[in-house]
Amino acid sequence: MTHDLRLNVEEMDTAHERFLEMLEQLQKTEGGIDTALFREWIDETKRHFAEEEKLMMKYLYPERETHTGDHEQLVDEMESFFAMITTMPPMARSFIEGYAYDKFRRHTMFYDLDLAKFLASNEAG
């Protein structure tokens, strides 16, 4: 999966690459959804968000509350679609096939990019 979403913040870029690698693995799964991988993907996302939130606290990022709110919404959506694996497999599959990447891209371009710029200016100042 190729993308142009590098932020030049090593921790964030590494976590985003891992997120996309796992998403790509989930997309390639045929004959159903790899439940263990989906759960690992959610857990990895939660760890990444917790690390971002520590950075926001450390540097007193002024948009922390809004950014953290989007984290909560994204995790809630991931959990909801995970719950659909057995009850509504086509919905869970549609999340993996397209919606998840769109949400990731939106979050990265609106929230993470702003955070990366803030961190860069904070380190320079």
Backbone as CSV, one residue per row, in Angstrom:
resi,resn,N_x,N_y,N_z,CA_x,CA_y,CA_z,C_x,C_y,C_z
1,MET,0.861,-1.170,0.000,0.000,0.000,0.000,0.903,1.227,0.000
2,THR,0.786,2.044,-0.975,1.599,3.247,-1.042,0.768,4.438,-0.574
3,HIS,1.458,5.379,0.010,0.779,6.570,0.490,1.788,7.707,0.603
4,ASP,1.295,8.904,0.764,2.136,10.086,0.882,1.878,10.781,2.212
5,LEU,1.833,10.001,3.272,1.406,10.530,4.550,2.522,10.598,5.595
6,ARG,3.753,10.675,5.173,4.866,10.771,6.120,4.844,12.158,6.766
7,LEU,5.122,12.172,8.069,5.053,13.405,8.836,6.428,13.865,9.324
8,ASN,7.433,13.045,9.093,8.794,13.328,9.561,8.900,13.383,11.078
9,VAL,8.071,12.616,11.732,8.167,12.356,13.168,8.313,10.837,13.252
10,GLU,9.513,10.389,13.570,9.835,8.967,13.439,8.838,8.052,14.136
11,GLU,8.471,8.372,15.370,7.555,7.505,16.119,6.208,7.393,15.413
12,MET,5.733,8.510,14.911,4.429,8.505,14.243,4.519,7.792,12.903
13,ASP,5.557,8.077,12.132,5.700,7.441,10.824,5.852,5.930,10.956
14,THR,6.615,5.482,11.939,6.793,4.044,12.161,5.470,3.385,12.537
15,ALA,4.727,4.014,13.431,3.428,3.466,13.848,2.444,3.454,12.680
16,HIS,2.470,4.488,11.863,1.565,4.542,10.713,1.910,3.465,9.687
17,GLU,3.190,3.232,9.480,3.602,2.162,8.561,3.104,0.808,9.069
18,ARG,3.251,0.579,10.364,2.791,-0.683,10.959,1.276,-0.818,10.804
19,PHE,0.553,0.261,11.051,-0.904,0.259,10.894,-1.275,-0.148,9.472
20,LEU,-0.619,0.465,8.498,-0.931,0.178,7.096,-0.523,-1.232,6.689
21,GLU,0.595,-1.726,7.221,1.004,-3.106,6.938,-0.048,-4.086,7.446
22,MET,-0.538,-3.853,8.650,-1.549,-4.738,9.222,-2.852,-4.649,8.443
23,LEU,-3.225,-3.430,8.042,-4.436,-3.260,7.238,-4.298,-4.016,5.921
24,GLU,-3.151,-3.903,5.300,-2.933,-4.603,4.035,-3.016,-6.119,4.225
25,GLN,-2.489,-6.619,5.327,-2.606,-8.059,5.618,-4.069,-8.448,5.768
26,LEU,-4.835,-7.625,6.475,-6.259,-7.914,6.650,-6.990,-7.895,5.317
27,GLN,-6.635,-6.967,4.447,-7.275,-6.881,3.144,-6.982,-8.102,2.282
28,LYS,-5.818,-8.694,2.454,-5.415,-9.845,1.637,-6.001,-11.167,2.134
29,THR,-6.559,-11.156,3.338,-7.149,-12.366,3.893,-8.359,-12.766,3.066
30,GLU,-8.344,-13.986,2.575,-9.468,-14.477,1.777,-10.307,-15.435,2.605
31,GLY,-11.582,-15.500,2.288,-12.466,-16.449,2.955,-12.830,-16.055,4.365
32,GLY,-12.867,-14.787,4.652,-13.223,-14.330,5.989,-12.213,-13.313,6.484
33,ILE,-12.318,-12.980,7.732,-11.436,-11.986,8.328,-10.617,-12.655,9.417
34,ASP,-9.337,-12.384,9.430,-8.436,-12.905,10.459,-8.723,-12.158,11.758
35,THR,-9.503,-12.787,12.617,-9.950,-12.150,13.851,-8.779,-11.780,14.754
36,ALA,-7.802,-12.659,14.883,-6.644,-12.376,15.745,-5.869,-11.168,15.224
37,LEU,-5.682,-11.098,13.919,-4.966,-9.969,13.332,-5.765,-8.677,13.503
38,PHE,-7.065,-8.747,13.325,-7.911,-7.565,13.503,-7.774,-7.061,14.941
39,ARG,-7.829,-7.971,15.917,-7.687,-7.589,17.328,-6.306,-6.983,17.576
40,GLU,-5.274,-7.585,17.029,-3.909,-7.062,17.184,-3.814,-5.653,16.582
41,TRP,-4.456,-5.462,15.440,-4.470,-4.167,14.758,-5.109,-3.095,15.647
42,ILE,-6.211,-3.431,16.280,-6.875,-2.495,17.196,-5.961,-2.195,18.381
43,ASP,-5.388,-3.222,18.973,-4.517,-3.039,20.132,-3.286,-2.205,19.784
44,GLU,-2.727,-2.434,18.614,-1.572,-1.655,18.155,-1.969,-0.191,17.953
45,THR,-3.150,0.032,17.424,-3.652,1.396,17.241,-3.810,2.083,18.586
46,LYS,-4.352,1.384,19.568,-4.512,1.959,20.905,-3.152,2.327,21.510
47,ARG,-2.155,1.461,21.328,-0.809,1.766,21.846,-0.251,3.020,21.171
48,HIS,-0.413,3.084,19.864,0.073,4.256,19.128,-0.610,5.530,19.622
49,PHE,-1.915,5.476,19.772,-2.641,6.651,20.234,-2.184,7.061,21.631
50,ALA,-1.943,6.097,22.496,-1.465,6.411,23.850,-0.108,7.118,23.792
51,GLU,0.762,6.686,22.899,2.071,7.337,22.747,1.911,8.758,22.215
52,GLU,1.046,8.947,21.243,0.778,10.296,20.732,0.228,11.185,21.839
53,GLU,-0.657,10.634,22.637,-1.265,11.420,23.703,-0.236,11.804,24.764
54,LYS,0.756,10.953,25.002,1.849,11.312,25.916,2.644,12.483,25.359
55,LEU,2.915,12.455,24.048,3.620,13.578,23.422,2.811,14.867,23.563
56,MET,1.500,14.766,23.356,0.652,15.946,23.459,0.702,16.539,24.864
57,MET,0.696,15.679,25.870,0.762,16.135,27.259,2.132,16.740,27.549
58,LYS,3.169,16.063,27.125,4.535,16.505,27.401,4.787,17.905,26.849
59,TYR,4.311,18.165,25.634,4.568,19.443,24.982,3.393,20.413,25.070
60,LEU,2.390,20.065,25.890,1.224,20.924,26.105,0.578,21.355,24.788
61,TYR,0.323,20.358,23.955,-0.296,20.594,22.660,-1.683,21.194,22.854
62,PRO,-1.949,22.370,22.306,-3.217,23.052,22.590,-4.462,22.367,22.011
63,GLU,-4.299,21.526,20.994,-5.446,20.848,20.380,-5.589,19.404,20.876
64,ARG,-5.000,19.140,22.029,-4.979,17.767,22.566,-6.375,17.185,22.734
65,GLU,-7.277,17.954,23.272,-8.625,17.427,23.552,-9.339,17.005,22.263
66,THR,-9.248,17.825,21.245,-9.893,17.517,19.966,-9.242,16.298,19.314
67,HIS,-7.919,16.271,19.315,-7.178,15.168,18.709,-7.483,13.859,19.439
68,THR,-7.468,13.918,20.763,-7.759,12.738,21.572,-9.196,12.262,21.351
69,GLY,-10.106,13.200,21.168,-11.492,12.835,20.874,-11.601,12.051,19.575
70,ASP,-10.809,12.436,18.575,-10.825,11.689,17.321,-10.235,10.298,17.534
71,HIS,-9.207,10.191,18.368,-8.668,8.864,18.700,-9.767,7.976,19.273
72,GLU,-10.514,8.520,20.217,-11.575,7.739,20.855,-12.616,7.301,19.839
73,GLN,-12.985,8.202,18.954,-13.979,7.863,17.932,-13.452,6.774,17.000
74,LEU,-12.201,6.879,16.591,-11.623,5.878,15.695,-11.572,4.502,16.347
75,VAL,-11.155,4.451,17.599,-11.096,3.161,18.298,-12.502,2.591,18.463
76,ASP,-13.468,3.437,18.799,-14.852,2.972,18.922,-15.340,2.364,17.604
77,GLU,-15.012,3.015,16.486,-15.416,2.485,15.180,-14.729,1.151,14.901
78,MET,-13.446,1.072,15.197,-12.730,-0.186,14.978,-13.370,-1.305,15.799
79,GLU,-13.665,-1.017,17.050,-14.281,-2.019,17.931,-15.661,-2.421,17.412
80,SER,-16.425,-1.454,16.923,-17.759,-1.755,16.395,-17.680,-2.683,15.189
81,PHE,-16.760,-2.385,14.284,-16.627,-3.231,13.103,-16.032,-4.586,13.469
82,PHE,-15.184,-4.632,14.475,-14.662,-5.920,14.952,-15.816,-6.788,15.450
83,ALA,-16.748,-6.176,16.180,-17.900,-6.914,16.704,-18.778,-7.463,15.585
84,MET,-18.694,-6.872,14.403,-19.513,-7.311,13.273,-18.917,-8.493,12.509
85,ILE,-17.739,-8.927,12.877,-17.089,-10.016,12.138,-17.992,-11.239,12.060
86,THR,-18.651,-11.575,13.160,-19.502,-12.767,13.153,-20.960,-12.453,12.819
87,THR,-21.427,-11.263,13.198,-22.833,-10.949,12.979,-23.115,-10.331,11.616
88,MET,-22.173,-9.546,11.107,-22.358,-8.860,9.818,-21.028,-8.829,9.063
89,PRO,-20.537,-9.981,8.657,-19.223,-10.037,8.004,-19.045,-9.072,6.827
90,PRO,-20.054,-8.847,5.986,-19.844,-7.892,4.885,-19.538,-6.465,5.369
91,MET,-20.140,-6.069,6.479,-19.864,-4.738,7.031,-18.428,-4.660,7.549
92,ALA,-18.002,-5.685,8.250,-16.624,-5.715,8.745,-15.647,-5.695,7.576
93,ARG,-15.958,-6.441,6.530,-15.103,-6.477,5.340,-15.057,-5.113,4.667
94,SER,-16.191,-4.419,4.576,-16.211,-3.102,3.928,-15.352,-2.105,4.705
95,PHE,-15.336,-2.228,6.018,-14.477,-1.378,6.840,-13.014,-1.600,6.474
96,ILE,-12.632,-2.849,6.376,-11.245,-3.204,6.056,-10.890,-2.814,4.628
97,GLU,-11.796,-3.008,3.710,-11.511,-2.791,2.288,-11.304,-1.327,1.918
98,GLY,-11.971,-0.410,2.569,-11.834,0.964,2.120,-11.997,2.014,3.198
99,TYR,-12.969,1.811,4.031,-13.317,2.828,5.013,-12.172,3.088,5.990
100,ALA,-11.505,2.055,6.446,-10.433,2.212,7.436,-9.307,3.081,6.897
101,TYR,-8.915,2.844,5.654,-7.847,3.662,5.079,-8.295,5.115,4.939
102,ASP,-9.514,5.337,4.514,-10.020,6.702,4.390,-10.003,7.420,5.736
103,LYS,-10.420,6.728,6.782,-10.408,7.317,8.119,-8.980,7.588,8.576
104,PHE,-8.078,6.645,8.324,-6.669,6.813,8.678,-6.092,8.042,7.972
105,ARG,-6.348,8.134,6.680,-5.810,9.245,5.892,-6.358,10.584,6.401
106,ARG,-7.638,10.644,6.660,-8.244,11.876,7.175,-7.629,12.270,8.515
107,HIS,-7.506,11.316,9.412,-6.936,11.602,10.730,-5.489,12.088,10.591
108,THR,-4.733,11.418,9.746,-3.327,11.787,9.564,-3.199,13.195,8.989
109,MET,-3.990,13.494,7.972,-3.871,14.792,7.299,-4.424,15.955,8.119
110,PHE,-5.416,15.713,8.947,-5.997,16.807,9.718,-5.440,16.914,11.128
111,TYR,-5.289,15.808,11.802,-4.874,15.845,13.199,-3.373,15.627,13.367
112,ASP,-2.868,14.554,12.796,-1.457,14.230,13.004,-0.522,15.233,12.335
113,LEU,-0.898,15.734,11.183,-0.060,16.726,10.513,0.068,17.984,11.375
114,ASP,-1.023,18.414,11.959,-0.979,19.580,12.838,-0.099,19.302,14.057
115,LEU,-0.238,18.126,14.634,0.594,17.752,15.781,2.067,17.713,15.375
116,ALA,2.374,17.143,14.225,3.767,17.063,13.759,4.354,18.464,13.578
117,LYS,3.582,19.366,13.017,4.054,20.746,12.846,4.294,21.404,14.201
118,PHE,3.391,21.164,15.128,3.540,21.726,16.477,4.803,21.174,17.130
119,LEU,5.020,19.871,17.034,6.215,19.263,17.640,7.486,19.807,17.004
120,ALA,7.484,19.975,15.687,8.655,20.507,14.989,8.951,21.934,15.452
121,SER,7.921,22.755,15.595,8.154,24.128,16.032,8.561,24.172,17.506
122,ASN,8.057,23.246,18.296,8.399,23.186,19.708,9.860,22.798,19.898
123,GLU,10.335,21.842,19.095,11.719,21.399,19.200,12.664,22.467,18.679
124,ALA,12.202,23.251,17.699,13.049,24.311,17.131,13.123,25.511,18.066
125,GLY,12.071,25.677,18.869,12.012,26.870,19.732,12.519,26.560,21.045
